[in-house]
Amino acid sequence: MNTADLEIVISVKSTGSFASAARARGIDPSIVSRTVSSVEKQLGTRLFHRSTRKLAPTEAGEAYIAQISPLLDELKAAAAKLSTDAETVQGTVRLSAPVSIGRALLLPHLEAFRSLNPEIVLECYFDDRVTDLIGDGIDVAVRMAPSITGNLICTKLCQTRYRVVAAPDWVAKNNRLDHPTALAEHDCILFTLPGFRDQWTFRGKDGSTQSIPVKGKLLFSNGDSVVDAMLDGLGPALLADALIEQHLDTGQCIDLFPDYEVTATTFDTAAWIVYPSKNYMPKKTRAVINFIKEKMG
């Protein structure tokens, strides 16, 4: 049996299904099923329990996969080491990021990345759901969160600050709000994310905090739509600096409460770059990671 077949077996174990393993590797599920069956036939033992509802490794499968995984990592590391001095960095890297972060912070730099790395194929998946890096076959992800959990390698890129902003037209019609409690009297533009749609918490210069209930008849699932609605004068919105910095600079929106810190979840939210824990790092993946750190760090 070859290493490619064993990698498929390991992928089935890590993703939990033939379909997920196939999706992560970009192949047909039938190929995954046939490969696993072939490996089991060669070994003379069943590696996975199969049923219509779930798939799980057998005791023998668990032990076998635990033993071959580090061996395959060593083989990959040896191959990567041989190509360390190669001038051309090439291959496909799958990158995931929230929609707004991808558009605001990554897209403007992709031409520069392409100039530096013309042989890298960058597959960008901009999605506001938290992707399963292993199950979805993602090499690198940017995430907004207080912290990162799970078996992932992560580096903090920057702290994230939020502001409550509104368009000048809206402020002119409603008067500038003198205190965060006044938000309760207005329809706000809200995220559909848990926590963002119910209340916003403000922290004054003296360190005291106050949670203000918010309401609104416009809710969006991504930051770009919230920004657009806010700029159109449809109401105040809670947005990260990264999404509104340019609009604040040009006067297209106004920070309603500049003397306060504000959050919907925690004041310690940050942007992170994360990738699966591996014993080796392909040069193509390292190139993407280093570029993102340079531009967002």
Backbone as CSV, one residue per row, in Angstrom:
resi,resn,N_x,N_y,N_z,CA_x,CA_y,CA_z,C_x,C_y,C_z
1,MET,0.848,-1.194,0.000,0.000,0.000,0.000,0.884,1.245,0.000
2,ASN,0.387,2.335,-0.580,1.189,3.549,-0.671,0.777,4.575,0.382
3,THR,1.606,5.572,0.533,1.355,6.578,1.579,0.078,7.374,1.309
4,ALA,-0.266,7.568,0.030,-1.482,8.313,-0.294,-2.716,7.598,0.259
5,ASP,-2.725,6.253,0.164,-3.849,5.478,0.710,-3.913,5.626,2.227
6,LEU,-2.758,5.593,2.873,-2.737,5.717,4.336,-3.169,7.116,4.769
7,GLU,-2.834,8.133,3.992,-3.274,9.486,4.314,-4.793,9.597,4.237
8,ILE,-5.387,8.903,3.302,-6.855,8.901,3.199,-7.463,8.237,4.436
9,VAL,-6.866,7.136,4.883,-7.352,6.461,6.087,-7.290,7.411,7.280
10,ILE,-6.196,8.126,7.427,-6.036,9.072,8.536,-7.059,10.205,8.414
11,SER,-7.309,10.666,7.199,-8.277,11.736,6.976,-9.686,11.304,7.368
12,VAL,-10.033,10.046,7.083,-11.342,9.522,7.482,-11.463,9.541,9.007
13,LYS,-10.402,9.149,9.689,-10.412,9.154,11.155,-10.579,10.578,11.688
14,SER,-9.851,11.559,11.138,-9.870,12.916,11.671,-11.150,13.668,11.336
15,THR,-11.756,13.353,10.179,-12.969,14.071,9.774,-14.248,13.371,10.212
16,GLY,-14.168,12.057,10.431,-15.333,11.337,10.946,-16.260,10.753,9.909
17,SER,-15.948,10.905,8.627,-16.808,10.314,7.601,-16.073,10.241,6.270
18,PHE,-16.552,9.353,5.402,-15.983,9.257,4.065,-16.224,10.554,3.286
19,ALA,-17.443,11.104,3.421,-17.800,12.303,2.665,-16.928,13.487,3.060
20,SER,-16.702,13.665,4.370,-15.889,14.790,4.837,-14.437,14.631,4.396
21,ALA,-13.936,13.412,4.473,-12.560,13.162,4.037,-12.421,13.440,2.541
22,ALA,-13.429,13.038,1.774,-13.395,13.285,0.328,-13.419,14.771,0.034
23,ARG,-14.268,15.511,0.758,-14.369,16.956,0.543,-13.060,17.649,0.895
24,ALA,-12.440,17.217,1.984,-11.177,17.832,2.416,-10.062,17.584,1.411
25,ARG,-10.109,16.449,0.722,-9.037,16.088,-0.209,-9.404,16.362,-1.665
26,GLY,-10.644,16.819,-1.883,-11.056,17.159,-3.241,-11.223,15.963,-4.155
27,ILE,-11.697,14.842,-3.600,-11.894,13.637,-4.412,-13.304,13.100,-4.195
28,ASP,-13.683,12.122,-4.977,-15.015,11.541,-4.878,-15.110,10.619,-3.655
29,PRO,-16.233,10.647,-2.920,-16.386,9.773,-1.749,-16.203,8.293,-2.060
30,SER,-16.566,7.878,-3.277,-16.412,6.466,-3.638,-14.943,6.056,-3.643
31,ILE,-14.060,6.999,-3.993,-12.623,6.701,-3.984,-12.154,6.480,-2.552
32,VAL,-12.661,7.303,-1.635,-12.298,7.147,-0.224,-12.759,5.795,0.296
33,SER,-13.997,5.433,-0.020,-14.551,4.162,0.446,-13.756,2.978,-0.104
34,ARG,-13.440,3.017,-1.399,-12.690,1.916,-2.000,-11.275,1.835,-1.420
35,THR,-10.662,2.988,-1.167,-9.307,2.997,-0.625,-9.266,2.382,0.765
36,VAL,-10.211,2.770,1.611,-10.255,2.218,2.968,-10.478,0.718,2.919
37,SER,-11.387,0.271,2.073,-11.655,-1.163,1.943,-10.417,-1.912,1.464
38,SER,-9.678,-1.294,0.537,-8.467,-1.923,0.018,-7.402,-2.060,1.110
39,VAL,-7.226,-1.004,1.911,-6.243,-1.055,2.997,-6.646,-2.112,4.018
40,GLU,-7.945,-2.179,4.335,-8.430,-3.182,5.291,-8.182,-4.594,4.764
41,LYS,-8.380,-4.795,3.460,-8.161,-6.113,2.860,-6.695,-6.508,2.949
42,GLN,-5.801,-5.534,2.687,-4.369,-5.823,2.751,-3.915,-6.112,4.175
43,LEU,-4.529,-5.423,5.138,-4.149,-5.636,6.543,-4.833,-6.857,7.136
44,GLY,-5.937,-7.268,6.529,-6.681,-8.407,7.048,-7.477,-8.084,8.292
45,THR,-7.848,-6.813,8.462,-8.651,-6.430,9.633,-9.464,-5.193,9.287
46,ARG,-10.582,-5.046,9.988,-11.448,-3.887,9.758,-10.931,-2.707,10.577
47,LEU,-10.800,-1.556,9.929,-10.298,-0.355,10.599,-11.416,0.545,11.125
48,PHE,-12.618,0.440,10.517,-13.723,1.315,10.912,-15.018,0.524,11.069
49,HIS,-15.777,0.883,12.110,-17.154,0.423,12.226,-18.002,1.323,11.333
50,ARG,-18.843,0.739,10.500,-19.705,1.519,9.611,-21.154,1.242,9.934
51,SER,-21.964,2.286,9.928,-23.408,2.148,10.045,-24.033,3.286,9.254
52,THR,-25.356,3.264,9.125,-26.022,4.330,8.377,-25.973,5.654,9.123
53,ARG,-25.687,5.608,10.432,-25.734,6.836,11.232,-24.360,7.380,11.581
54,LYS,-23.349,6.522,11.684,-22.037,7.045,12.054,-20.926,6.092,11.614
55,LEU,-19.715,6.612,11.658,-18.512,5.845,11.350,-17.514,6.100,12.464
56,ALA,-16.911,5.038,12.966,-15.943,5.190,14.055,-14.865,4.129,13.905
57,PRO,-13.626,4.465,14.304,-12.546,3.482,14.178,-12.732,2.313,15.137
58,THR,-12.354,1.127,14.686,-12.337,-0.030,15.575,-11.148,0.112,16.527
59,GLU,-11.049,-0.776,17.496,-9.910,-0.734,18.412,-8.613,-0.932,17.640
60,ALA,-8.639,-1.880,16.691,-7.453,-2.117,15.874,-7.145,-0.910,14.988
61,GLY,-8.204,-0.287,14.438,-8.023,0.880,13.597,-7.438,2.057,14.361
62,GLU,-7.932,2.255,15.581,-7.420,3.337,16.426,-5.927,3.155,16.675
63,ALA,-5.528,1.935,17.024,-4.119,1.659,17.319,-3.253,1.794,16.069
64,TYR,-3.761,1.309,14.939,-2.987,1.355,13.699,-2.757,2.801,13.243
65,ILE,-3.820,3.595,13.280,-3.719,4.982,12.827,-2.801,5.784,13.743
66,ALA,-2.871,5.513,15.045,-1.993,6.212,15.994,-0.528,5.900,15.715
67,GLN,-0.263,4.707,15.218,1.123,4.303,14.961,1.644,4.846,13.632
68,ILE,0.778,4.889,12.599,1.277,5.310,11.282,1.289,6.834,11.120
69,SER,0.480,7.564,11.883,0.394,9.020,11.705,1.742,9.710,11.871
70,PRO,2.483,9.440,12.964,3.786,10.114,13.093,4.788,9.663,12.034
71,LEU,4.663,8.423,11.567,5.570,7.942,10.528,5.351,8.694,9.221
72,LEU,4.088,8.917,8.877,3.793,9.663,7.656,4.244,11.115,7.782
73,ASP,4.082,11.687,8.977,4.547,13.060,9.194,6.059,13.163,8.995
74,GLU,6.776,12.137,9.455,8.230,12.139,9.283,8.613,12.040,7.806
75,LEU,7.871,11.228,7.052,8.130,11.122,5.618,7.887,12.459,4.914
76,LYS,6.796,13.131,5.295,6.493,14.432,4.694,7.555,15.454,5.060
77,ALA,7.973,15.422,6.316,8.992,16.371,6.769,10.296,16.157,6.022
78,ALA,10.639,14.892,5.782,11.871,14.586,5.046,11.780,15.104,3.620
79,ALA,10.610,14.921,3.000,10.431,15.403,1.632,10.479,16.921,1.580
80,ALA,9.854,17.562,2.590,9.857,19.029,2.635,11.262,19.563,2.822
81,LYS,12.065,18.855,3.625,13.433,19.301,3.884,14.268,19.251,2.608
82,LEU,14.020,18.261,1.763,14.768,18.150,0.512,14.522,19.340,-0.403
83,SER,13.315,19.898,-0.303,12.969,21.005,-1.205,13.133,22.364,-0.556
84,THR,13.770,22.398,0.611,13.910,23.665,1.344,14.609,24.718,0.522
85,ASP,15.617,24.296,-0.248,16.413,25.257,-1.000,15.855,25.550,-2.393
86,ALA,14.714,24.957,-2.686,14.125,25.205,-4.003,13.699,26.662,-4.125
87,GLU,13.937,27.279,-5.275,13.627,28.693,-5.446,12.130,28.928,-5.579
88,THR,11.413,28.030,-6.203,9.997,28.233,-6.471,9.131,27.638,-5.362
89,VAL,8.285,28.481,-4.780,7.294,28.030,-3.807,5.986,27.881,-4.569
90,GLN,5.439,26.678,-4.604,4.263,26.448,-5.416,3.303,25.485,-4.743
91,GLY,2.076,25.439,-5.285,1.054,24.555,-4.756,-0.174,25.347,-4.349
92,THR,-1.179,24.616,-3.876,-2.454,25.227,-3.477,-2.527,25.375,-1.965
93,VAL,-2.963,26.552,-1.521,-3.192,26.816,-0.099,-4.641,27.268,0.057
94,ARG,-5.356,26.612,0.988,-6.769,26.948,1.237,-6.842,27.862,2.461
95,LEU,-7.364,29.068,2.242,-7.411,30.107,3.275,-8.853,30.433,3.637
96,SER,-9.144,30.474,4.938,-10.486,30.798,5.411,-10.444,32.065,6.259
97,ALA,-11.496,32.897,6.140,-11.602,34.118,6.948,-13.057,34.566,6.978
98,PRO,-13.457,35.312,8.020,-14.794,35.912,7.999,-14.962,36.797,6.768
99,VAL,-16.184,36.908,6.283,-16.444,37.649,5.048,-15.878,39.071,5.120
100,SER,-16.205,39.791,6.184,-15.799,41.196,6.277,-14.292,41.344,6.379
101,ILE,-13.650,40.499,7.171,-12.198,40.562,7.328,-11.521,40.206,6.011
102,GLY,-12.053,39.203,5.342,-11.479,38.812,4.061,-11.525,39.946,3.052
103,ARG,-12.658,40.622,2.981,-12.820,41.689,1.992,-12.062,42.953,2.390
104,ALA,-12.091,43.293,3.685,-11.495,44.561,4.116,-9.981,44.473,4.292
105,LEU,-9.489,43.340,4.805,-8.085,43.265,5.188,-7.221,42.355,4.324
106,LEU,-7.842,41.401,3.624,-7.055,40.476,2.815,-7.099,40.808,1.323
107,LEU,-8.296,41.053,0.799,-8.415,41.324,-0.634,-7.512,42.455,-1.123
108,PRO,-7.393,43.561,-0.393,-6.549,44.655,-0.900,-5.078,44.280,-1.064
109,HIS,-4.649,43.185,-0.422,-3.239,42.816,-0.466,-2.950,41.616,-1.372
110,LEU,-3.978,41.056,-1.978,-3.772,39.818,-2.735,-2.948,40.026,-4.001
111,GLU,-3.015,41.201,-4.598,-2.195,41.455,-5.777,-0.717,41.446,-5.400
112,ALA,-0.404,42.032,-4.229,0.990,42.021,-3.759,1.430,40.601,-3.441
113,PHE,0.528,39.809,-2.850,0.872,38.421,-2.548,1.142,37.652,-3.828
114,ARG,0.317,37.875,-4.837,0.478,37.158,-6.105,1.788,37.534,-6.785
115,SER,2.198,38.783,-6.634,3.460,39.215,-7.222,4.641,38.525,-6.561
116,LEU,4.542,38.337,-5.236,5.628,37.695,-4.495,5.632,36.179,-4.665
117,ASN,4.438,35.604,-4.868,4.313,34.142,-4.922,3.474,33.738,-6.138
118,PRO,3.994,33.916,-7.344,3.194,33.690,-8.553,2.794,32.234,-8.775
119,GLU,3.478,31.294,-8.116,3.176,29.883,-8.350,2.256,29.288,-7.284
120,ILE,1.827,30.089,-6.326,0.898,29.602,-5.306,-0.533,29.848,-5.763
121,VAL,-1.355,28.808,-5.712,-2.791,28.930,-5.982,-3.475,29.127,-4.628
122,LEU,-4.097,30.288,-4.427,-4.719,30.614,-3.143,-6.229,30.477,-3.262
123,GLU,-6.779,29.457,-2.591,-8.228,29.266,-2.561,-8.769,29.984,-1.332
124,CYS,-9.551,31.037,-1.535,-10.062,31.859,-0.435,-11.513,31.488,-0.136
125,TYR,-11.768,31.128,1.102,-13.118,30.797,1.550,-13.525,31.830,2.594
126,PHE,-14.285,32.843,2.174,-14.746,33.878,3.082,-16.137,33.484,3.573
127,ASP,-16.207,33.153,4.854,-17.431,32.591,5.435,-17.470,32.984,6.904
128,ASP,-18.642,33.397,7.393,-18.741,33.829,8.788,-18.934,32.676,9.768
129,ARG,-19.104,31.462,9.271,-19.152,30.328,10.194,-17.726,29.948,10.595
130,VAL,-17.587,29.322,11.750,-16.270,28.860,12.198,-15.977,27.540,11.501
131,THR,-15.039,27.559,10.587,-14.747,26.365,9.798,-13.983,25.327,10.613
132,ASP,-14.205,24.075,10.273,-13.445,22.966,10.836,-12.215,22.785,9.955
133,LEU,-11.065,23.234,10.428,-9.877,23.248,9.582,-9.553,21.864,9.040
134,ILE,-9.633,20.849,9.893,-9.312,19.488,9.457,-10.399,18.955,8.537
135,GLY,-11.641,19.049,8.989,-12.754,18.499,8.215,-12.945,19.177,6.876
136,ASP,-12.704,20.489,6.810,-12.898,21.232,5.573,-11.616,21.359,4.753
137,GLY,-10.528,20.773,5.241,-9.283,20.801,4.489,-8.683,22.184,4.370
138,ILE,-8.834,23.022,5.402,-8.307,24.385,5.386,-6.871,24.388,5.909
139,ASP,-5.992,25.078,5.198,-4.586,25.146,5.607,-4.332,26.273,6.606
140,VAL,-4.971,27.419,6.386,-4.750,28.609,7.218,-6.081,29.323,7.388
141,ALA,-6.332,29.868,8.584,-7.559,30.624,8.807,-7.267,31.870,9.630
142,VAL,-8.039,32.911,9.372,-8.038,34.101,10.225,-9.344,34.085,11.005
143,ARG,-9.257,34.236,12.311,-10.444,34.193,13.156,-10.476,35.386,14.102
144,MET,-11.693,35.832,14.405,-11.904,36.882,15.397,-12.496,36.213,16.637
145,ALA,-11.767,36.263,17.750,-12.222,35.571,18.949,-11.399,36.037,20.158
146,PRO,-11.937,35.863,21.368,-11.147,36.184,22.563,-9.929,35.273,22.693
147,SER,-10.106,33.993,22.327,-9.012,33.026,22.398,-9.313,31.890,21.430
148,ILE,-8.303,31.061,21.187,-8.451,29.933,20.275,-8.317,28.640,21.064
149,THR,-9.267,27.755,20.880,-9.241,26.469,21.571,-9.068,25.345,20.557
150,GLY,-8.777,24.167,21.070,-8.610,23.012,20.199,-7.154,22.768,19.849
151,ASN,-6.923,21.725,19.080,-5.570,21.327,18.706,-5.111,22.114,17.489
152,LEU,-4.913,23.434,17.688,-4.528,24.316,16.602,-3.329,25.157,17.018
153,ILE,-2.509,25.519,16.055,-1.433,26.467,16.283,-1.990,27.855,15.979
154,CYS,-1.742,28.836,16.844,-2.316,30.153,16.624,-1.330,31.255,17.009
155,THR,-1.475,32.394,16.358,-0.698,33.592,16.667,-1.653,34.777,16.660
156,LYS,-1.582,35.596,17.702,-2.429,36.787,17.749,-1.882,37.823,16.769
157,LEU,-2.747,38.302,15.880,-2.348,39.304,14.912,-2.485,40.714,15.481
158,CYS,-3.613,40.984,16.128,-3.854,42.302,16.703,-5.083,42.255,17.594
159,GLN,-5.142,43.166,18.544,-6.352,43.338,19.342,-7.435,43.956,18.476
160,THR,-8.680,43.673,18.809,-9.804,44.215,18.055,-10.587,45.188,18.926
161,ARG,-10.789,46.394,18.423,-11.593,47.381,19.135,-12.882,47.607,18.360
162,TYR,-13.976,47.721,19.084,-15.275,47.996,18.479,-15.726,49.415,18.826
163,ARG,-16.530,50.004,17.930,-17.119,51.322,18.158,-18.587,51.293,17.730
164,VAL,-19.369,52.175,18.324,-20.743,52.386,17.860,-20.701,53.613,16.957
165,VAL,-21.048,53.409,15.696,-20.936,54.474,14.702,-22.255,54.669,13.971
166,ALA,-22.387,55.844,13.369,-23.567,56.153,12.554,-23.172,57.143,11.480
167,ALA,-23.959,57.194,10.421,-23.708,58.134,9.325,-24.078,59.548,9.762
168,PRO,-23.396,60.560,9.219,-23.719,61.953,9.573,-25.187,62.304,9.360
169,ASP,-25.806,61.779,8.291,-27.221,62.068,8.035,-28.104,61.566,9.168
170,TRP,-27.790,60.366,9.656,-28.586,59.830,10.770,-28.398,60.677,12.023
171,VAL,-27.153,61.075,12.300,-26.877,61.902,13.470,-27.609,63.229,13.372
172,ALA,-27.644,63.834,12.169,-28.317,65.117,11.984,-29.819,65.012,12.252
173,LYS,-30.398,63.866,11.899,-31.841,63.683,12.094,-32.188,63.318,13.538
174,ASN,-31.278,62.711,14.241,-31.598,62.191,15.573,-30.844,62.894,16.702
175,ASN,-29.992,63.840,16.361,-29.133,64.508,17.335,-28.092,63.535,17.869
176,ARG,-26.942,64.041,18.185,-25.872,63.191,18.697,-26.266,62.666,20.069
177,LEU,-26.132,61.383,20.293,-26.537,60.789,21.565,-25.534,61.170,22.644
178,ASP,-26.056,61.627,23.802,-25.159,62.100,24.858,-24.704,61.001,25.801
179,HIS,-25.348,59.830,25.744,-24.967,58.724,26.630,-25.412,57.409,25.983
180,PRO,-24.670,56.314,26.193,-25.044,55.027,25.582,-26.460,54.572,25.909
181,THR,-27.010,54.979,27.061,-28.375,54.545,27.408,-29.392,55.042,26.392
182,ALA,-29.074,56.110,25.668,-30.006,56.660,24.680,-30.215,55.709,23.507
183,LEU,-29.305,54.732,23.338,-29.470,53.769,22.251,-30.763,52.971,22.370
184,ALA,-31.239,52.775,23.589,-32.457,51.997,23.807,-33.670,52.628,23.127
185,GLU,-33.560,53.916,22.789,-34.689,54.626,22.173,-34.644,54.549,20.644
186,HIS,-33.625,53.942,20.089,-33.455,53.932,18.633,-33.345,52.515,18.092
187,ASP,-33.718,52.366,16.805,-33.509,51.100,16.107,-32.055,51.041,15.638
188,CYS,-31.343,50.023,16.083,-29.951,49.834,15.689,-29.863,48.811,14.556
189,ILE,-28.746,48.822,13.867,-28.463,47.804,12.849,-27.685,46.705,13.546
190,LEU,-28.166,45.478,13.467,-27.633,44.412,14.307,-27.058,43.260,13.495
191,PHE,-26.065,42.586,14.095,-25.580,41.304,13.601,-26.536,40.206,14.072
192,THR,-26.632,39.155,13.288,-27.402,37.993,13.727,-26.611,37.102,14.672
193,LEU,-25.319,37.396,14.867,-24.480,36.570,15.735,-24.979,36.617,17.170
194,PRO,-24.869,35.498,17.915,-25.276,35.488,19.318,-24.549,36.573,20.109
195,GLY,-25.299,37.286,20.946,-24.705,38.324,21.773,-24.762,39.696,21.140
196,PHE,-24.531,39.777,19.827,-24.487,41.072,19.153,-25.875,41.690,18.983
197,ARG,-26.911,40.887,19.035,-28.252,41.367,18.695,-29.086,41.750,19.914
198,ASP,-28.560,41.560,21.118,-29.367,41.768,22.319,-28.907,42.941,23.175
199,GLN,-27.601,43.035,23.432,-27.099,44.125,24.264,-25.633,44.405,23.953
200,TRP,-25.246,45.659,24.142,-23.866,46.077,23.981,-23.354,46.591,25.320
201,THR,-22.131,46.253,25.637,-21.562,46.635,26.932,-20.529,47.745,26.744
202,PHE,-20.678,48.799,27.545,-19.796,49.963,27.467,-18.928,50.038,28.712
203,ARG,-17.672,50.460,28.528,-16.755,50.650,29.649,-16.200,52.069,29.588
204,GLY,-16.435,52.812,30.675,-15.981,54.187,30.734,-14.521,54.291,31.108
205,LYS,-14.019,55.523,31.115,-12.617,55.747,31.433,-12.281,55.368,32.869
206,ASP,-13.319,55.366,33.736,-13.082,54.980,35.135,-13.119,53.468,35.338
207,GLY,-13.337,52.703,34.241,-13.351,51.243,34.325,-14.707,50.638,34.603
208,SER,-15.704,51.467,34.877,-17.049,50.943,35.146,-17.707,50.490,33.850
209,THR,-18.530,49.453,33.924,-19.203,48.915,32.737,-20.711,49.000,32.894
210,GLN,-21.386,49.074,31.765,-22.845,49.102,31.751,-23.333,48.436,30.473
211,SER,-24.241,47.470,30.614,-24.811,46.772,29.467,-26.105,47.464,29.054
212,ILE,-26.182,47.819,27.774,-27.330,48.542,27.245,-28.122,47.629,26.317
213,PRO,-29.417,47.389,26.602,-30.232,46.598,25.675,-30.363,47.329,24.338
214,VAL,-30.253,46.594,23.242,-30.417,47.184,21.919,-31.490,46.417,21.157
215,LYS,-32.106,47.111,20.214,-33.146,46.503,19.384,-32.997,47.041,17.969
216,GLY,-33.643,46.384,17.046,-33.587,46.854,15.664,-34.371,45.939,14.752
217,LYS,-34.810,46.498,13.645,-35.598,45.735,12.674,-34.775,45.324,11.455
218,LEU,-33.475,45.665,11.486,-32.564,45.244,10.430,-31.442,44.428,11.044
219,LEU,-31.336,43.166,10.647,-30.295,42.279,11.138,-29.597,41.632,9.947
220,PHE,-28.260,41.567,10.017,-27.480,41.011,8.913,-26.509,39.964,9.442
221,SER,-26.162,39.021,8.567,-25.287,37.915,8.969,-23.815,38.199,8.714
222,ASN,-23.490,39.346,8.064,-22.077,39.658,7.837,-21.822,41.149,7.999
223,GLY,-20.584,41.480,8.323,-20.218,42.847,8.637,-20.350,43.806,7.483
224,ASP,-20.084,43.351,6.247,-20.177,44.249,5.100,-21.580,44.832,4.953
225,SER,-22.586,43.995,5.154,-23.965,44.471,5.031,-24.301,45.463,6.139
226,VAL,-23.779,45.206,7.353,-24.001,46.140,8.457,-23.353,47.485,8.147
227,VAL,-22.126,47.460,7.619,-21.439,48.706,7.250,-22.237,49.467,6.197
228,ASP,-22.682,48.776,5.149,-23.426,49.434,4.070,-24.714,50.068,4.593
229,ALA,-25.438,49.332,5.442,-26.689,49.865,5.989,-26.424,51.078,6.878
230,MET,-25.349,51.021,7.658,-25.000,52.156,8.516,-24.639,53.377,7.682
231,LEU,-23.828,53.192,6.630,-23.433,54.310,5.772,-24.634,54.903,5.033
232,ASP,-25.660,54.102,4.803,-26.880,54.588,4.144,-27.785,55.349,5.107
233,GLY,-27.346,55.478,6.364,-28.113,56.261,7.330,-29.280,55.528,7.951
234,LEU,-29.210,54.184,7.997,-30.334,53.407,8.508,-30.275,53.186,10.025
235,GLY,-29.209,53.650,10.665,-29.137,53.526,12.112,-27.713,53.355,12.595
236,PRO,-27.519,53.369,13.922,-26.190,53.125,14.492,-25.866,51.638,14.491
237,ALA,-24.567,51.331,14.473,-24.139,49.934,14.434,-22.862,49.760,15.249
238,LEU,-22.699,48.563,15.778,-21.485,48.184,16.496,-20.566,47.466,15.507
239,LEU,-19.380,48.048,15.247,-18.497,47.509,14.228,-17.041,47.563,14.668
240,ALA,-16.258,46.614,14.174,-14.833,46.583,14.485,-14.104,47.680,13.723
241,ASP,-13.047,48.197,14.338,-12.240,49.252,13.715,-11.825,48.903,12.297
242,ALA,-11.447,47.641,12.089,-10.931,47.236,10.786,-11.932,47.491,9.666
243,LEU,-13.220,47.480,9.984,-14.253,47.629,8.965,-14.649,49.080,8.730
244,ILE,-14.330,49.963,9.665,-14.842,51.340,9.565,-13.749,52.403,9.609
245,GLU,-12.502,51.986,9.776,-11.418,52.955,9.945,-11.388,53.973,8.806
246,GLN,-11.477,53.490,7.571,-11.414,54.395,6.422,-12.617,55.324,6.381
247,HIS,-13.778,54.823,6.818,-14.986,55.643,6.805,-14.949,56.707,7.898
248,LEU,-14.320,56.390,9.027,-14.121,57.396,10.072,-13.169,58.486,9.578
249,ASP,-12.112,58.072,8.895,-11.109,59.030,8.408,-11.704,60.000,7.389
250,THR,-12.634,59.525,6.572,-13.214,60.373,5.524,-14.476,61.091,5.979
251,GLY,-14.910,60.829,7.220,-16.104,61.494,7.730,-17.404,60.872,7.281
252,GLN,-17.350,59.672,6.689,-18.580,59.006,6.250,-19.373,58.439,7.416
253,CYS,-18.717,58.280,8.552,-19.427,57.869,9.761,-18.795,58.548,10.967
254,ILE,-19.522,58.523,12.076,-19.113,59.224,13.287,-19.110,58.244,14.452
255,ASP,-18.062,58.294,15.263,-18.001,57.523,16.496,-18.906,58.211,17.510
256,LEU,-20.010,57.560,17.865,-20.994,58.197,18.736,-20.526,58.327,20.176
257,PHE,-19.667,57.414,20.614,-19.245,57.421,22.018,-17.730,57.240,22.109
258,PRO,-16.952,58.236,21.688,-15.491,58.092,21.650,-14.843,57.938,23.021
259,ASP,-15.560,58.284,24.087,-14.988,58.182,25.431,-15.216,56.807,26.064
260,TYR,-15.815,55.888,25.306,-16.130,54.559,25.841,-15.496,53.458,24.986
261,GLU,-15.123,52.372,25.650,-14.873,51.107,24.954,-16.200,50.373,24.902
262,VAL,-16.405,49.588,23.853,-17.685,48.898,23.715,-17.469,47.517,23.118
263,THR,-18.316,46.585,23.500,-18.236,45.214,22.991,-19.610,44.561,23.087
264,ALA,-19.789,43.506,22.313,-20.997,42.692,22.435,-20.708,41.409,23.203
265,THR,-19.428,41.078,23.345,-19.061,39.821,24.001,-18.023,40.059,25.093
266,THR,-16.798,40.382,24.693,-15.720,40.624,25.646,-14.817,41.712,25.106
267,PHE,-14.184,42.449,26.000,-13.291,43.530,25.588,-11.943,43.009,25.081
268,ASP,-11.691,41.725,25.235,-10.381,41.161,24.895,-10.370,40.410,23.559
269,THR,-11.284,40.747,22.669,-11.334,40.083,21.375,-10.124,40.458,20.516
270,ALA,-9.643,39.501,19.739,-8.471,39.741,18.888,-8.646,39.034,17.555
271,ALA,-7.797,39.409,16.618,-7.694,38.685,15.344,-6.540,37.707,15.458
272,TRP,-6.773,36.463,15.026,-5.779,35.395,15.141,-5.549,34.755,13.791
273,ILE,-4.355,34.261,13.578,-4.094,33.382,12.445,-3.893,31.984,13.016
274,VAL,-4.616,31.014,12.468,-4.587,29.652,13.015,-4.374,28.649,11.892
275,TYR,-3.771,27.522,12.259,-3.570,26.439,11.298,-3.434,25.134,12.061
276,PRO,-3.692,24.003,11.400,-3.658,22.711,12.093,-2.278,22.412,12.655
277,SER,-2.273,21.712,13.764,-1.008,21.304,14.375,-0.383,20.184,13.548
278,LYS,0.814,20.444,13.036,1.518,19.455,12.224,2.996,19.457,12.588
279,ASN,3.665,18.358,12.279,5.085,18.264,12.580,5.949,18.933,11.514
280,TYR,5.350,19.368,10.425,6.107,20.049,9.391,5.210,21.120,8.771
281,MET,5.823,22.105,8.156,5.074,23.192,7.546,5.529,23.375,6.101
282,PRO,4.670,23.078,5.124,5.047,23.289,3.727,5.423,24.748,3.476
283,LYS,6.359,24.972,2.569,6.816,26.333,2.290,5.676,27.209,1.766
284,LYS,4.776,26.631,1.003,3.663,27.413,0.456,2.774,27.935,1.586
285,THR,2.534,27.082,2.604,1.700,27.506,3.732,2.424,28.548,4.564
286,ARG,3.715,28.345,4.774,4.502,29.313,5.538,4.507,30.676,4.840
287,ALA,4.532,30.673,3.507,4.529,31.934,2.766,3.234,32.708,3.011
288,VAL,2.110,31.998,3.031,0.823,32.647,3.279,0.758,33.181,4.709
289,ILE,1.187,32.366,5.665,1.161,32.781,7.069,2.017,34.025,7.289
290,ASN,3.223,34.017,6.760,4.120,35.161,6.955,3.563,36.422,6.303
291,PHE,2.917,36.270,5.162,2.360,37.434,4.472,1.220,38.044,5.290
292,ILE,0.341,37.190,5.823,-0.783,37.690,6.624,-0.266,38.362,7.893
293,LYS,0.743,37.771,8.529,1.308,38.386,9.724,1.872,39.765,9.416
294,GLU,2.509,39.898,8.264,3.107,41.183,7.889,2.040,42.240,7.658
295,LYS,0.934,41.847,7.019,-0.075,42.818,6.657,-1.082,43.110,7.773
296,MET,-1.333,42.131,8.634,-2.343,42.312,9.678,-1.760,42.395,11.075
297,GLY,-0.493,42.038,11.223,0.104,42.006,12.570,0.294,43.393,13.138
